[in-house]
Amino acid sequence: MSAKAWLYFGAHRLWGKNRGARLAAYRREDRLGMADDTTRQLLTRLLAHAAHSVPYYADLLAPLGDDYQAGPEAFLPRLPVLTKSLVTSQFERLKSRDLGRRRWRYENSGGSTGEPVRVIQDQACLDSQAGLEDLGLLWAGREFGDLVATLWGSDPDLRGHLDFKTATLNWLANITLLNAYRMTPERMQAYLAWLNAKRPKVIVAYAQAIYELAVCAETTGAAVVPQAAILTSASTLHPFMRAKIEKVFGCRVFDRYGCREVGSIACECPEHAGLHVFPWGNFVEVVDDKGQPVPAGQEGNILVTSLTNYAMPLIRYQIGDRGSLAPEGSCPCRRPGQILQRISGRRTDDFTTRSGRLVPGIYFVHMVSTTLNASALRKFQVIQEDYERVRLVLVKRDPAAAMDLSPVRAAFERVMGAGLQLDVDFAADIPPAPSGKYLYTISKVAP
């Protein structure tokens, strides 16, 4: 271990954090092979704790006995879905009775689903989340101490100057922050020049931010030195975005999935055959609107059970996203456990027809990105204002350039109906949401 690594993880230990120990354990099991029942044991222990120490779950589990001991995965659908509104209304009853003996903190969601929520996380949970983030970087090829560039914007520190503690830890870990909130044309050119000169081992970025940087490089003809790897997160990585990023930066993209409430959920391995759900951190279900599991490959609502947060257990937590699971063992890397085949986006990305039929938001993203001239378009956003009214906001590279919208209109009418009113607005820019995430589709119609 290098001197900087020793100081970095040593500082965490002084503060009562076990980030280094968690990473070492995860790395060892990932390399040598983990027990097949790792997730099952963690899930069983969590349910036992919830039944004994958490009032909300104690009431739900008491009539069901300890049936979860035999098969916790199959037992979960007998419990109700935990929605964000339930987390808010049952906040006090979701707290563990031993909270006073734990080190814990509040964590707020980014609110990108339109329903922000506050949860409690204990230190063991936070250590696990940090270790899993580090493991994802290892999968992308970064050993501790290798340079990491972070194109990010959700950390409040990025809005101004970094405090001494954060700046020191970043120096020890060899992390350079590039502010995704300040992506002016001049700043993007400066970022590209810095990446060319430094060529970090991994670029960790908002998917939309690194996509915009790729588009800037392509549009301006800026030279780009091939990079080593890019790890995207915080918003849906659409296929057209991945293709552009990999073409411009000359490297593979590793997609990572997570949220503030439960931390890192899944990440691509070097085989890029889906996102492996970290078996030490969370258990994922994909269910229909009644909360019942759907077969592998079928899209549904994503539910997440945090395996490490005992301060406020989140069991069958409806994260607000939709996706599908792949059959276990379908990745050539042969890592055991769950694999997310696809993450389609937030439930609020989906549009609703008057008959109640849901149209996945990814359909509109695909239609616009493939139907219109991509080289003439810088940004777009599709907003469902009402059942028969959709607004398309376009940001053109050349405001004077003509654009044929008839193919898009026809594609939208095919799924929303012939009576659809499509309003087209041309804008100078489309700002990100308050969370820092860029939203391609927004529905103002409740499902």
N, C-alpha and C positions, 0 to 999 in steps of 0.2 A: 504494500500500500504506500502511495506517495505521501510526502509530508503534507501537501494540501489536503489530500483525502483524509489523512489522520486527523488534521485540524478540523475539517468540515464535519465529519461524523462524530468527532470528539466533542465539538461544540453542541451538537444535537443531544448527545448523551448528558452533558452538563445541564441541559434544559429539560431533562427527563423524557427525551424522545429517542426512539429506537429505530430510526430510519435505516441505518446501516445494517442492523441485525435483520430487519425484515427483508431488505434487498438480498442479503447473503443467503437467507433461508429460501427465498423464492428462486433465486438463481440456481442454488444447489438442486432443488427439486425439479426445476425446469430442465437442467442439464442431465441429471441422473435418472429422472423419472419419478413421478409422484404416485402415491397410492391411489388406486381407482376409487376409493371411498372417501377421499379427502373432502370433497364438497358435501357429501352426505353426512359425514360426521360433524362438520361445521354447522350445517343446517339443523341437525338434531339438537346440538348444544344450544343454538340460538332459540329454537322453539321451546326448549325446556326452561331457559332463562325467562323468556317472555311469559310462559305460563305461570311461573313462580313470582316474578318481580315486576311485571308491567300490568297495571290495572286494566287497560283496554284489552290486552290479549288474554289476561287471566279470565275475564268474563266470557270471551269467545271460546277459549280452549277447554274450560272446565267441563262443559257438557260432552266434549268429544274425547275426554280421557287422554291417554298417552299413545294413541294409535300412531302418532308421527314417528315413534321410535322404530317401527318396522320399515317404514318407507316414507321419509319426509317429503320427497319430491312429489309422490302421488297424493300425499295428504294435503298439500298446499291448496289445491282448488276447493277444499271444503271451507276455507277461510274467505271472507269477503275481500274484494279489491280495496286497497288503501288509496283513496284519491287525495289530491292536494287539499280539497276542501275539508276532508276528514282530518288530515294532519293539523289543520288550523283549528277546527272545532274541538278536537280531542287532544289538543296539545299537552295539557297537564296530565291526562290519563295515559299518554304514550311515554311519559318519562319513567325510567326505571326507578324503583324504590331505593336503590343503592346509589343514586346519582350523587349524593353528598360525599361519597367515598371515592368518587372518580374525578379525574381531571377532564374537563370538557369545555366546549365553546359552542357558540351559536354559529350556524352557517345559513346563508340565504341563497335561494336559487337565483339563477339569472333572470327568471321571469319571461323567457322567450316564448313560452307557451301561452302567455297572457294571464297566468295565474301564479304570481310569485308566492313562495312559501318559505318558512323558517323551520329549521330542524336543529337538533342538538347532536354533536358528535364528540365521542370521548377520544382520549389520546391514542389508545390502541387502534381505533379506527383510522385516525389521521396518519399514524405510522404505517399502517397497511396501505393506505391510499398512496402515500409518498413512495413506498417500496415498489408498488405496482407501476407507477409512472416511470420509475427508474428502470424497471424490467422492460417496459415498452421501448425505452431508448436503447437498451441492450439488443433487442430484436432488430432495431434499425441499424445496429452496427457501432453504437457509441459505448466505449468504456469510460468509466468515471475519470474525469480530467480532460477528456477530449473536448474541443471547443463546440459549444452549442449556441446557435443563434435562435432567439425566441421572438417571433413576430406575433405579438400578443397585445390584448387591449382590455382585458377584464380586470386585471389587478389594479386596485386604486393607486398603487405606487406609480403606475405608468402615467398617471395624469400629471404628475409633477416630478419632484426629485425623489430618488430612493433614499430610505432611511439608512443609517450607518450599518445596522445589523444586516439588512437585506443586501446592501451593496457588498458587504464583506463576504457573505455566504456565496453570492454570485461570483465574486472574484475567486474564491477557493474552489468552486465547482466549475469554473471556466465557462460561465454563461453570460452572453451578451444580449441585452434586451433591445429590440427594435420596436418602436411604438406603432402599433397598428391603428391607433386613433389619429395619427398624423400622417396619413398617406397622401400627401400632396405630390404632384408630379416631380417637383424638385427633390423631395424627400425620397421618393421611390428610386430616382436615379442614384441618389447617394447610397441607398440600401444595396442596389445592384453592384455598385462599385465596391462597397465593403465586402459583399459576398464573393466577388471575383478575387479580391485581394486575400481574404482570410480563408475561404473555402472550409466552413465548419464541417464537423463530422455529421451533424444532423441539424436541419432547420426545423424547429417546432413552430407551427403557425396555425392561425385561423385558416380554415380551408379557403374562405373567400378572400382573405388578405393575400395569401400567397398566389392565388389565382389572379388577382388584380395586378400583382407584381409581375407575373408572367405575361399578362396581356400588355402591360406597359413596356416591357422589354421587347416584345414582338412588334408592337406598334411603332416604337421609336427606333427600332433597329439596333438597340443597344447590344453590345457583345456580352454574352453570358458564359462564364467558365463553367463547365459541367460540375455539378455539386455531387456530394456523396450520398445523401439521403434526405428525404423530407417527411416529417411526421405531421399529419393534419388532424385537427380536432375542432370542437366547439360548434360546428355546423355541418350540415349534410354535404358530403363530397360527391357531387354528381359526376357521372362518367365523362361528360364533356370537360369538366374542370380537371379531373385527373389526367385526361389525355393532353390537355394544354400544358399543365404544370410539368409533366414528365417530358414533353417535347422540348420546352424552353430550357428547363434546368438540367436535362440530360441525366436524370436519375429516377429511381423508383420512389413512389409515394407509399408510405405506410399510414393507413387510416386508423385513428383511435377514437373510441366512443366512451363517453362518460358524462357525468353532470356533477354539480357541486353537492347535491344531497347524498350521493352514494359513491362519489369518486370515479376512478377509472373502472370501466365495466369490461371493455374488450379492446383488442388491438390486433392488427394484422401481423403475422409472422413473415419471414422472408419468402414463403411460398405464395403469399397473396391469394389464398383460396378462401377468404372469409375472415371474420374477426373472431379470434379466440376469446371467449369469456374467461377472464382470470378466475380460476377455480378457487382461489383463496379469498376472493373479495366479494363476489356477488353470485347469486343464482338467478337466471333469467327464465321467464315464461313468455310465450307469445300466445295470446288468448283472443277469443271473439268478444263481442260486446256484452256477453253474459258472464265473462270471466272464466270461460272454459278453454282448455288448451286446444290449439289447432295443429294439424299435422305439419311435419317438417316441410319447408318450402312454401307454406301458405302464409300470406301476410295477415297480421293481426296487431293488436295493441301490445306493446312491450311492458311487462311487469318485472320489477327488479326487487330482489330480497337481499339486503345488505347482510353479509355474513359476519361482519366485524364490529358493527355499531351496537353495543349493548346499552348505551346510555339512553337511546331512543330507537328501538328496533323499528325498521321500516320493512314490513313483510308484505309482499305482493303490491309494492308501491307502483302506482300507475305514473310512469315518468312523463307521459305525454307524447311519446314517439310511437311510430309504427315500424314494423319490420318483419323478418322471418328468420327462423332457425334452419340451419343445414343439418343433415344427418350427422350424428357424432362419428368421428373417425374419418370424415370425408376429406380432410386436409392431408396432403402428402407428408407433412412433417410428423404425423402420427401422434401429436400431442393429444392426450385424453381430454374429455370435457366438451362443453357446449361450444358451438360455433354459430355466430350470427352471419347468416348468408347475405342479408341485405338490411340496410336501415333506410327506410323510405323517407323519413322526415317526421316532423311533428304532426300530431293528429289535427291541429289547427291549420296545417298545410292543405288538408283535403277540402274539396268543395262539395257542397250538398245541393242536389236537385230538389225541386218542389215535391217530388215523389218520395224523397228520403234517401235516394241512392247516393252513395259516396263516390266521388271521383278523385283518385289519388292526385295530390298536388304535383307529384313528379311527372305526371302526364303533360301538364302545361309547361313545365320546365323543359322537358324533352322536345315538345313541339316547337317552342320558341327558339331553342338553341339549335335545332336542326333545320327548321324551315326558313328562318331569316338568314341573311348573309352575316355570318359571325364576325367577319372582318370589319363590317360596318357598324356593329353593335358593341357598345362598351358595357352596359348594364341593362337589366330589365327586371320588372316585378309585375306579378299578376295578382290582382285583388278582386275577390268576389264581394261585391257591394250588396247584392240581393240575389234571389234565385235565378232571375233572368237578366242580371246585369253584372258584367265583368269589366274591370278597368285594367288596361295594359299600359304600364309606364315604361317608356323606352328612353335610353340615353344613347344617342348616336355619336360615333367618333367625329363625323363630319355633319354638323347640323344641316347643311344644305343638301346632303345626299338624299336621293329618292329611295323609297323603300316600299316594296309590294307587300301589303299586309293581307291580301286575299287568302293565301294558303293558311295563315294563322287563323283567320276568321272561320274558314271552313273546318279546320281541325277542332276548334273550340265548339262550334255548333254540333259537331258529330257526337260529342259527349254531353253537352249541356242543353241541346235542343235547338230547333230551327228558329225559335223566337228569341234567341239570345241577343241582347244589346251589348255590343262590344265598344267601349269607349277607349280611345287611344290618346294618351298624353305623352308629349315629348318633353323631357326635363333635362336640366343641366347636370343633375346628379341625383342619386338616391341614397340617403343617409342610412347607416346601420341602425338597428334597434338599440334601445338604451343598454341592453346587455352587451353590445359590441358585435353581436351576430348580424349577418346580413340575411334578410328574409326574401326568398324568391317568390313565394306565394303566401298570401294572407286571405283567410276567409272570415268575413264578418257575419256569416250566417251560422247560427248554432246548429250542430248536427242533430 
